[in-house]
Amino acid sequence: MQQMKLVDKGKFKLEEVPTPEPRQGEVLLEIKRAGICGSDLHIYRGENPVIQAPVLLGHEAVGIVAETGSKVKSFKVGQRVAIIPYVACGKCIYCQSGHSNVCENLLAIGGMAENGAFAQYMVLPEDLVVDIPAKMSLEQAVLIEPTTVAVHAVKRAQNLLGRSVAILGAGTIGLLVLQVAKIYEVGEVLITDVVEEKLELAAKLGADLTVDVSKKDRLKLFDKEKKFGRFDVVFDCVVNAATIKLAFNLVKRAQKVVAVGTPSGEVAISFIHLICNELNLLGAYLYLKQDFLEARQLIEKGKVDVSPLISKEFPFADTAKAFQEIEESKGKLVKVILNMEEQASQTNR
């Protein structure tokens, strides 16, 4: 089979490797679509302090069961499935207490584990795949995983009914947090970004207020209208020094800031502001399997519309080009998907 490996910072290489074989309790998946995540970009740029090239990326993926190992009971050949891309040990105190997303021995597929989805095939335990509803397209199914991140983040905030919400960052996760929060019948929702096209999309998806934080005059106007400090919950879907500072300015005293984004390095925060305003600063990391199943249902029922988030699709062979175009777009692209079937058809000609 072929796989597209990140062999160095900003450099992919198409490799020929043996097709893996499923063992007991495992399924062999023929990958059909894979999404490019912000965390993939961090690794691509060499910004991730833990995961560095060479590495096989890809964790937002869907495919078809090509083969099953012995004792597989839940899936059959030809079934469409989405992958749950992290492996928890199931034995540590965190797994045992219902917090498998912070497992002591956690392995993330497409980074910390050996197998990633930027490949024609991959093997996974059957409990790390879920079926795709019949009416859901493969492209929509790719967005189950990032929608799950949003579901978990919103659950971390708790008690959102009627509460005002600010979302920093109108990328994939921010736009999904917006839609999931709306399901919980929140009050007014603000979303910020530095790209007008994303803010326009956010408005179409239900944001009540949008602010381009790259324009200082817009921020000053916002401040004069005394809208700072009025939000009950702030979701930081970027997480850098500027967004954390903004989050602390936007949130009401004694209320919540949920850090959802993955920073590319250490981020300084004002503990004086945190302490004196008695803020609740919460982290939201990955998700639980029930969150994944809930996200799938939200997309299936049309409560979360993922289709507008898909900006572009590239053939698998053009993975390097896809990453380059994302970088050159200066944030204008939201979700970019790799189409493995286009690569397969080219290979077979």
ZIUR-V447281 format. One record per residue. N is the residue number from 1. RES is the residue in three letters. SS is DSSP state (H for helix, E for strand, - for the rest). PHI is phi in whole degrees, 0 to 359 (none if undefined). Layout:
n->N res->RES ss->SS phi->PHI
n->N res->RES ss->SS phi->PHI
This chain:
n->1 res->MET ss->- phi->none
n->2 res->GLN ss->E phi->251
n->3 res->GLN ss->E phi->222
n->4 res->MET ss->E phi->253
n->5 res->LYS ss->E phi->261
n->6 res->LEU ss->E phi->280
n->7 res->VAL ss->E phi->265
n->8 res->ASP ss->E phi->200
n->9 res->LYS ss->- phi->306
n->10 res->GLY ss->- phi->72
n->11 res->LYS ss->E phi->225
n->12 res->PHE ss->E phi->257
n->13 res->LYS ss->E phi->222
n->14 res->LEU ss->E phi->280
n->15 res->GLU ss->E phi->242
n->16 res->GLU ss->E phi->262
n->17 res->VAL ss->- phi->224
n->18 res->PRO ss->- phi->298
n->19 res->THR ss->- phi->290
n->20 res->PRO ss->- phi->292
n->21 res->GLU ss->- phi->244
n->22 res->PRO ss->- phi->287
n->23 res->ARG ss->- phi->262
n->24 res->GLN ss->- phi->304
n->25 res->GLY ss->- phi->78
n->26 res->GLU ss->E phi->245
n->27 res->VAL ss->E phi->235
n->28 res->LEU ss->E phi->265
n->29 res->LEU ss->E phi->253
n->30 res->GLU ss->E phi->267
n->31 res->ILE ss->E phi->290
n->32 res->LYS ss->E phi->252
n->33 res->ARG ss->E phi->220
n->34 res->ALA ss->E phi->217
n->35 res->GLY ss->E phi->268
n->36 res->ILE ss->E phi->261
n->37 res->CYS ss->- phi->260
n->38 res->GLY ss->H phi->301
n->39 res->SER ss->H phi->292
n->40 res->ASP ss->H phi->297
n->41 res->LEU ss->H phi->294
n->42 res->HIS ss->H phi->301
n->43 res->ILE ss->H phi->292
n->44 res->TYR ss->H phi->303
n->45 res->ARG ss->H phi->278
n->46 res->GLY ss->- phi->80
n->47 res->GLU ss->- phi->266
n->48 res->ASN ss->- phi->279
n->49 res->PRO ss->- phi->289
n->50 res->VAL ss->- phi->255
n->51 res->ILE ss->- phi->254
n->52 res->GLN ss->- phi->231
n->53 res->ALA ss->- phi->297
n->54 res->PRO ss->- phi->280
n->55 res->VAL ss->E phi->202
n->56 res->LEU ss->- phi->263
n->57 res->LEU ss->- phi->278
n->58 res->GLY ss->- phi->110
n->59 res->HIS ss->- phi->225
n->60 res->GLU ss->E phi->262
n->61 res->ALA ss->E phi->214
n->62 res->VAL ss->E phi->224
n->63 res->GLY ss->E phi->194
n->64 res->ILE ss->E phi->236
n->65 res->VAL ss->E phi->293
n->66 res->ALA ss->E phi->265
n->67 res->GLU ss->E phi->198
n->68 res->THR ss->E phi->239
n->69 res->GLY ss->- phi->280
n->70 res->SER ss->- phi->295
n->71 res->LYS ss->- phi->68
n->72 res->VAL ss->- phi->281
n->73 res->LYS ss->- phi->248
n->74 res->SER ss->- phi->269
n->75 res->PHE ss->- phi->225
n->76 res->LYS ss->- phi->227
n->77 res->VAL ss->- phi->302
n->78 res->GLY ss->- phi->95
n->79 res->GLN ss->- phi->284
n->80 res->ARG ss->E phi->277
n->81 res->VAL ss->E phi->218
n->82 res->ALA ss->E phi->247
n->83 res->ILE ss->E phi->263
n->84 res->ILE ss->- phi->262
n->85 res->PRO ss->- phi->269
n->86 res->TYR ss->E phi->215
n->87 res->VAL ss->E phi->246
n->88 res->ALA ss->- phi->256
n->89 res->CYS ss->- phi->285
n->90 res->GLY ss->- phi->79
n->91 res->LYS ss->- phi->242
n->92 res->CYS ss->- phi->289
n->93 res->ILE ss->H phi->296
n->94 res->TYR ss->H phi->284
n->95 res->CYS ss->H phi->297
n->96 res->GLN ss->H phi->291
n->97 res->SER ss->- phi->259
n->98 res->GLY ss->- phi->87
n->99 res->HIS ss->- phi->238
n->100 res->SER ss->H phi->296
n->101 res->ASN ss->H phi->291
n->102 res->VAL ss->H phi->241
n->103 res->CYS ss->- phi->309
n->104 res->GLU ss->- phi->298
n->105 res->ASN ss->- phi->242
n->106 res->LEU ss->- phi->298
n->107 res->LEU ss->E phi->237
n->108 res->ALA ss->E phi->259
n->109 res->ILE ss->- phi->291
n->110 res->GLY ss->- phi->83
n->111 res->GLY ss->- phi->185
n->112 res->MET ss->- phi->272
n->113 res->ALA ss->- phi->263
n->114 res->GLU ss->- phi->289
n->115 res->ASN ss->- phi->261
n->116 res->GLY ss->- phi->238
n->117 res->ALA ss->- phi->267
n->118 res->PHE ss->- phi->278
n->119 res->ALA ss->E phi->203
n->120 res->GLN ss->- phi->286
n->121 res->TYR ss->E phi->220
n->122 res->MET ss->E phi->207
n->123 res->VAL ss->E phi->251
n->124 res->LEU ss->E phi->218
n->125 res->PRO ss->E phi->299
n->126 res->GLU ss->H phi->297
n->127 res->ASP ss->H phi->280
n->128 res->LEU ss->H phi->254
n->129 res->VAL ss->E phi->230
n->130 res->VAL ss->E phi->229
n->131 res->ASP ss->E phi->286
n->132 res->ILE ss->- phi->262
n->133 res->PRO ss->- phi->304
n->134 res->ALA ss->- phi->303
n->135 res->LYS ss->- phi->273
n->136 res->MET ss->- phi->267
n->137 res->SER ss->- phi->286
n->138 res->LEU ss->H phi->297
n->139 res->GLU ss->H phi->296
n->140 res->GLN ss->H phi->296
n->141 res->ALA ss->H phi->295
n->142 res->VAL ss->H phi->301
n->143 res->LEU ss->H phi->276
n->144 res->ILE ss->H phi->299
n->145 res->GLU ss->H phi->298
n->146 res->PRO ss->H phi->295
n->147 res->THR ss->H phi->297
n->148 res->THR ss->H phi->297
n->149 res->VAL ss->H phi->301
n->150 res->ALA ss->H phi->295
n->151 res->VAL ss->H phi->301
n->152 res->HIS ss->H phi->295
n->153 res->ALA ss->H phi->298
n->154 res->VAL ss->H phi->295
n->155 res->LYS ss->H phi->295
n->156 res->ARG ss->H phi->298
n->157 res->ALA ss->H phi->290
n->158 res->GLN ss->- phi->60
n->159 res->ASN ss->- phi->47
n->160 res->LEU ss->- phi->265
n->161 res->LEU ss->- phi->305
n->162 res->GLY ss->- phi->73
n->163 res->ARG ss->- phi->269
n->164 res->SER ss->- phi->282
n->165 res->VAL ss->E phi->227
n->166 res->ALA ss->E phi->242
n->167 res->ILE ss->E phi->236
n->168 res->LEU ss->E phi->261
n->169 res->GLY ss->- phi->107
n->170 res->ALA ss->- phi->252
n->171 res->GLY ss->- phi->277
n->172 res->THR ss->H phi->305
n->173 res->ILE ss->H phi->292
n->174 res->GLY ss->H phi->299
n->175 res->LEU ss->H phi->291
n->176 res->LEU ss->H phi->282
n->177 res->VAL ss->H phi->301
n->178 res->LEU ss->H phi->305
n->179 res->GLN ss->H phi->290
n->180 res->VAL ss->H phi->292
n->181 res->ALA ss->H phi->299
n->182 res->LYS ss->H phi->299
n->183 res->ILE ss->H phi->297
n->184 res->TYR ss->- phi->276
n->185 res->GLU ss->- phi->57
n->186 res->VAL ss->- phi->288
n->187 res->GLY ss->- phi->276
n->188 res->GLU ss->- phi->292
n->189 res->VAL ss->E phi->235
n->190 res->LEU ss->E phi->256
n->191 res->ILE ss->E phi->225
n->192 res->THR ss->E phi->242
n->193 res->ASP ss->E phi->192
n->194 res->VAL ss->- phi->245
n->195 res->VAL ss->- phi->240
n->196 res->GLU ss->H phi->300
n->197 res->GLU ss->H phi->300
n->198 res->LYS ss->H phi->291
n->199 res->LEU ss->H phi->292
n->200 res->GLU ss->H phi->296
n->201 res->LEU ss->H phi->295
n->202 res->ALA ss->H phi->300
n->203 res->ALA ss->H phi->297
n->204 res->LYS ss->H phi->295
n->205 res->LEU ss->- phi->271
n->206 res->GLY ss->- phi->120
n->207 res->ALA ss->- phi->292
n->208 res->ASP ss->- phi->277
n->209 res->LEU ss->E phi->227
n->210 res->THR ss->E phi->227
n->211 res->VAL ss->E phi->224
n->212 res->ASP ss->E phi->275
n->213 res->VAL ss->- phi->283
n->214 res->SER ss->- phi->279
n->215 res->LYS ss->- phi->256
n->216 res->LYS ss->H phi->298
n->217 res->ASP ss->H phi->295
n->218 res->ARG ss->H phi->293
n->219 res->LEU ss->H phi->293
n->220 res->LYS ss->H phi->296
n->221 res->LEU ss->H phi->300
n->222 res->PHE ss->H phi->300
n->223 res->ASP ss->H phi->292
n->224 res->LYS ss->H phi->296
n->225 res->GLU ss->- phi->283
n->226 res->LYS ss->- phi->58
n->227 res->LYS ss->- phi->266
n->228 res->PHE ss->- phi->289
n->229 res->GLY ss->- phi->76
n->230 res->ARG ss->- phi->244
n->231 res->PHE ss->E phi->263
n->232 res->ASP ss->E phi->286
n->233 res->VAL ss->E phi->223
n->234 res->VAL ss->E phi->240
n->235 res->PHE ss->E phi->259
n->236 res->ASP ss->E phi->266
n->237 res->CYS ss->- phi->263
n->238 res->VAL ss->- phi->244
n->239 res->VAL ss->- phi->66
n->240 res->ASN ss->- phi->218
n->241 res->ALA ss->H phi->301
n->242 res->ALA ss->H phi->291
n->243 res->THR ss->H phi->286
n->244 res->ILE ss->H phi->295
n->245 res->LYS ss->H phi->299
n->246 res->LEU ss->H phi->296
n->247 res->ALA ss->H phi->301
n->248 res->PHE ss->H phi->294
n->249 res->ASN ss->H phi->282
n->250 res->LEU ss->H phi->277
n->251 res->VAL ss->E phi->278
n->252 res->LYS ss->E phi->294
n->253 res->ARG ss->E phi->298
n->254 res->ALA ss->E phi->64
n->255 res->GLN ss->E phi->244
n->256 res->LYS ss->E phi->242
n->257 res->VAL ss->E phi->241
n->258 res->VAL ss->E phi->252
n->259 res->ALA ss->E phi->273
n->260 res->VAL ss->- phi->249
n->261 res->GLY ss->- phi->292
n->262 res->THR ss->- phi->253
n->263 res->PRO ss->- phi->290
n->264 res->SER ss->- phi->272
n->265 res->GLY ss->- phi->192
n->266 res->GLU ss->- phi->293
n->267 res->VAL ss->- phi->235
n->268 res->ALA ss->- phi->279
n->269 res->ILE ss->- phi->231
n->270 res->SER ss->- phi->273
n->271 res->PHE ss->H phi->290
n->272 res->ILE ss->H phi->299
n->273 res->HIS ss->H phi->297
n->274 res->LEU ss->H phi->298
n->275 res->ILE ss->H phi->286
n->276 res->CYS ss->H phi->291
n->277 res->ASN ss->- phi->259
n->278 res->GLU ss->- phi->46
n->279 res->LEU ss->- phi->279
n->280 res->ASN ss->E phi->256
n->281 res->LEU ss->E phi->259
n->282 res->LEU ss->E phi->245
n->283 res->GLY ss->E phi->262
n->284 res->ALA ss->- phi->232
n->285 res->TYR ss->- phi->239
n->286 res->LEU ss->- phi->51
n->287 res->TYR ss->- phi->182
n->288 res->LEU ss->- phi->252
n->289 res->LYS ss->H phi->299
n->290 res->GLN ss->H phi->295
n->291 res->ASP ss->H phi->296
n->292 res->PHE ss->H phi->297
n->293 res->LEU ss->H phi->294
n->294 res->GLU ss->H phi->292
n->295 res->ALA ss->H phi->298
n->296 res->ARG ss->H phi->302
n->297 res->GLN ss->H phi->292
n->298 res->LEU ss->H phi->296
n->299 res->ILE ss->H phi->289
n->300 res->GLU ss->H phi->301
n->301 res->LYS ss->- phi->274
n->302 res->GLY ss->- phi->79
n->303 res->LYS ss->- phi->286
n->304 res->VAL ss->- phi->241
n->305 res->ASP ss->- phi->260
n->306 res->VAL ss->- phi->269
n->307 res->SER ss->H phi->302
n->308 res->PRO ss->H phi->295
n->309 res->LEU ss->H phi->278
n->310 res->ILE ss->E phi->278
n->311 res->SER ss->E phi->274
n->312 res->LYS ss->E phi->198
n->313 res->GLU ss->E phi->231
n->314 res->PHE ss->E phi->239
n->315 res->PRO ss->E phi->297
n->316 res->PHE ss->H phi->307
n->317 res->ALA ss->H phi->297
n->318 res->ASP ss->H phi->259
n->319 res->THR ss->H phi->304
n->320 res->ALA ss->H phi->300
n->321 res->LYS ss->H phi->296
n->322 res->ALA ss->H phi->298
n->323 res->PHE ss->H phi->296
n->324 res->GLN ss->H phi->297
n->325 res->GLU ss->H phi->291
n->326 res->ILE ss->H phi->300
n->327 res->GLU ss->H phi->298
n->328 res->GLU ss->H phi->285
n->329 res->SER ss->- phi->285
n->330 res->LYS ss->- phi->56
n->331 res->GLY ss->- phi->87
n->332 res->LYS ss->- phi->284
n->333 res->LEU ss->- phi->276
n->334 res->VAL ss->- phi->266
n->335 res->LYS ss->E phi->245
n->336 res->VAL ss->E phi->248
n->337 res->ILE ss->E phi->241
n->338 res->LEU ss->E phi->264
n->339 res->ASN ss->E phi->258
n->340 res->MET ss->H phi->290
n->341 res->GLU ss->H phi->292
n->342 res->GLU ss->H phi->295
n->343 res->GLN ss->H phi->296
n->344 res->ALA ss->H phi->297
n->345 res->SER ss->H phi->292
n->346 res->GLN ss->H phi->292
n->347 res->THR ss->H phi->295
n->348 res->ASN ss->H phi->280
n->349 res->ARG ss->- phi->287
